[in-house]
Amino acid sequence: MRQVIEVRKRWPLRCLPPIATACVFLLCAIAPTKGQGPEVKVIEMEIGDNMRYAPSVIDAEPGQKLRVVLKPVGKIKALGHNFVLLKQGTEAKPFVDKAADATEQTGDIPPAMRDQIIAEIPLVRSGNTGEVTFEAPAQRGEYDFVCTFPSHFKLGMKGRLIVK
């Protein structure tokens, strides 16, 4: 009987080191994931044959990390779409008018126009996806995003990032 009592008294002491070690490993595993910075807000943006971004409005905080995932889901496979977020003060229509020809030919924005862009996803065809990760502007306000493929902007393919 005496041996059983002694074993029971020592049992908590024997288990303490393995439990402490397990706790340290768990804390180490959790710490890096919390310390990697702010969370990224993911916006999954679908485009159908109706030439509309869904959603067409994105809300963000100044400096918030955003990831836009562009998913053309239309049935017309030949259509390509892109996502171009313009700097504040850039007029959408004149920008699209200048960029449309290059977008149709190369699928990309001309290098001389890049200083007017915050972020972009190059041309993506139905069935594929494209994405971009960026920080929302530090200045509060409204920022236009557009599709520069010819005629898509005229048909209503535009939206707005609102930084509150």
N, C-alpha and C positions, 0 to 999 in steps of 0.2 A: 504494500500500500504506500509505503514511504517513497518508493521509486516513482510511482505514478504521480504523486504530488510534486516531486521535484521536477519531473519532465514538464508538467503543466506550467510550473512557474517559469521555466526557461523558454518555453515555446514562444512567447511574445518577443523575447530578446533575439532568438534565432531568426525570426521572420522580419525583423525590423530592417536589417541591411538590404535584403532583396526588394522590399517594398520601397525603401528610400531610393534605391537605384532606379527602380521602375518609374518613380515620380520624376526624378531628374531627367530621364530620357524623354518622358512625355512633355515636360516643360521645354526642353530643348527643341523638340519637334514642333511645338506650337509657336514658339517665339519668332522664328524666321518668317513664318507666314503673316504674322501680325505686323512685323517690322518692315514689310516691303513697300510701304507707302500707302497712299490713298487708293480706295477701290476704284475700279474702272466701271463706268456706267456703259452698258452695252445697249445699243439701239439696233434692232433688227429691222431693216427697212426693205419692204417688198415693193415691187413694181409689176403691175399687171399690164395687159394690153391697153388699159385706159390712160396710159401716160401720166400716172400720178404716183408720187412717193407716198407710202403708208408706213409710218406716220409722216405727215408733212410739216409738223412742228416738233422741235426738240427743245426741251428746257434744260438749262444747266446753270451751275454756280460758276463764278469767275475762277478760272484755273482748274476746274474739274476735269479729270481724265475721262475721255469719251472714246468708245470704239463703235464705229458705224459699220454694220455688216450689210452690204447691198445684195439683195436676192431678187433678180429678175425672175418672175414666175409666170410670165405670159406664155401663151401658146405659140406666138409668132417667134420662131427661133432666130430669125434673121435680125431682129431688133437688138440693138446694143444700147446700154445706158451707162452713165457715169454719175458720180457725185462730186460736185465741186463747190466747196464752201468758200465764199468770197469774203475778203476783208471789208470791214465797215467803210462805207463811202464809195465802194465799187458799184457802179450801176450794172445791174444784172443784164438788161437787154443789150447794151452796147458790147459788154464782155462776151456774151453768147454769140452775137453777130460776128465778132472777130474770130472767136475760137471754133465755131462750127465747122468750117472747112477743114481745118487741121485735124479736128476730132474725127471727122469722117474718113480722112485719108490715113492718119497714123494711129488713131485711137487715143491720142494724148493732147494735152494743152501745149501750145507753142511756148518755148523757153522764155521769150520776151514778155509773156503775160503772167509768169509764175509769181511775180512780186505782188499780184493782186489776190493771191490764193492763200487761205489758211491751211486747208487740207483737201485732198482729193482721192478718189478711187477711179483708176482708169476704166475704160470701156469694158463692160461685162455683158456677155450674152445670156439669154434665157437658159436656165439649167445650171449655170455657174454662179459663184459668189465672189465678191471682192470685199476687202475691208481696209480700214485705216483707223489708227489710234492716234489721238492728239489731245492737247489740252485746250479747253474752252478759253477764249480770250479773257484777259484780266479785266478789260473794260466792259462794264455792263452795257447792254444794248441788243439790237436785233441784227442778225447777220443772215444774208440770203445764201441758199444753196440751190444749185441748178444742174440740169443735164444739158451738156453742150452738144449732144448729137443733133444734127440738123432737124429743125422743126419741132423737136420735143419740147423745148421751152415755150414756144408759141402755143402748143397744145396743152400747156398747163403743168409741165413737169418742173416744178420749183417748190421750195419750202423755206423754212426759216428756223434758225437757231436763236433762241431767246436766252440771253445770259442775264440772270436776275441777281 
